[in-house]
Amino acid sequence: MTVKEMQWDLAQLVKSDDPDEIEKELDAAVASAQEFQEKYAGKIANLDAKGVLGYLEENDDMKLKFEGAKRYSYLMYQADSTTDLAKKLNDKERRASMLVAQSLIVLQIELGKLLSETPKIVEDPVIKEHKHYLEKILREVPHKLSVEQEQLTIIKDKNGIRAWQMIQGDWLSTRKYDIEIEGKVKTMPYGEIVALYEHADRNVRRLANHVVYEALGKDEILWASAVRAICADHIQMCKLRKHPTMTSQSLIANDLDQGTLDSLMKTIEKNVGVYRNYLKIKAKIMGLKKLGSWDIMAPLPNAPEIKYTWKEARKETVGAYTEFDGEIGGWIDEMYEQCHIDGEVRDGKRSGAFCSTWHNGKSAYILQSFNGMMGDVFTQAHELGHAAHAYLGTRAQKPSNYEIGSCIAEVGSIFGELLLTERLLTKAKSKEEKQAILATVLDGAGMAAFQVSARFFFEQSMYDAIEEGKFLDGNTVAALWTAGRDKIYGNSVEWLPEMKWEWTMKVHYYMPNFRFYNYPYVFAQLFVYALYRLYKEQGKEFVPKLKTILSAGSSRSPRDLAADVGFDITTEEFWQKGIDQFAEFIKMLEDAL
Ligand SMILES: [Zn+2]
């Protein structure tokens, strides 16, 4: 099979890419999970450490055995959802995954019970490799309900919160927005009009924001009903599951502790001035007294438009990673050489970009739509950082130790973006080009670290308000949102009044079991900036440290991983290092004026 350079070659994932064979494999995955369940159901309580090890290894082997067919079906659909074959295989894969998960859930509950009754198993040297995996299960045990209640919870979420999520998504995607550009009224769906937020013309950006948020505000009853019900549900579920705080559930999922989260958010609060200073400088570059909310993510007006071919992009990303480490650079080049990146723009391809780990192949597959813009090269560098993470992690860890939480998952990718930044800055031909690169970096980091923190404050304030007995109608929620937002922005930005409805469009607020999705982004951004600062201080001595972090998968907690490189993430001093790097980029931007 020959493939074009910008298309991925999925056939490597499977022994045979005959669709009948793939379907057989998916059926076999379900049968094998059922056999596994029959073998262990009711018997886990009697296992000793060696027995638990055997159980975990068998489970890992099963995941590896059927990984290829599952990934093949999933990725084929992501790349082109229009063909009947892709639809069929994707559907089959989703059903198979659900059946496998159903078979395994009972066993996981039994394992949790065993560990809570015999915690010394976790400490047994026989099972050392899986220690942290078992610790995580143990941490969840006190918050688990009975099997019947857990099953009911799944049904409740599926027909409750998940239904709100579907309404939110369907509502947004089916509204039409009228906008007048250059004297002509155009009608656009949400997905199209939001692209105008980054339009070169300031007035178009402003108008697009106005049109969208004014319309969203008109449906405030819908949004407030959803958010109010979802937040109240979370409060009640936390009580039922005996979670001490509203963040407790997400802290367990993210493998973090409350003290670390508090230090992180306090550091952000203390440093809002750093971000506001950047916004002031950006306003100056744009020739404005003050940025409008519609300018925060806008491209600089004097940014040169530089286009990259696929070959040039490859040269820059491989070069950036190779300058850091030859081995990683080699793997990045292999991603192109072996056709593991799907960059072609085509109909039926999902939007955005992602990297999917291929554990058996000790590699990964990347999807993006490459249009040759500088942003596309940054996206590629970002996803390739995930791939480097996959190359290192799959070599060192079994699947059960490769369930990487959101805080650590972005380490390779954000670090990779910084490596590309460095390379492009040294090659920049004009000060305008330098400014454009640095503003892109600062816009992204400002969004991830600061704007997302506003969403954290906002979310917390909604639970507090409900606990205080307040009724969350649309205007109350909007007031909580603007209060959280203003904590970050102060009066450094002019907001359109209708931007008080900004919270309505954020899908995460409507997703089941996704409370406090936000702070891991803040964590990742500052964590990687702190690591990058260490790299700048230590040079080549730092390289093996990053590789250790990326090799660890989920076998260690973020706190222990950071401790390995000499960081204490429970302290504000640590997080300040991340802010210092943000300030360093601002200084570089000022030097380039
Ligand atoms: Zn990412």
Boltz pocket constraint, residues with backbone or C-beta under 6 A from the ligand:
constraints:
  - pocket:
      binder: B
      contacts: [[A, 382], [A, 386], [A, 409], [A, 410], [A, 413]]
      max_distance: 6.0
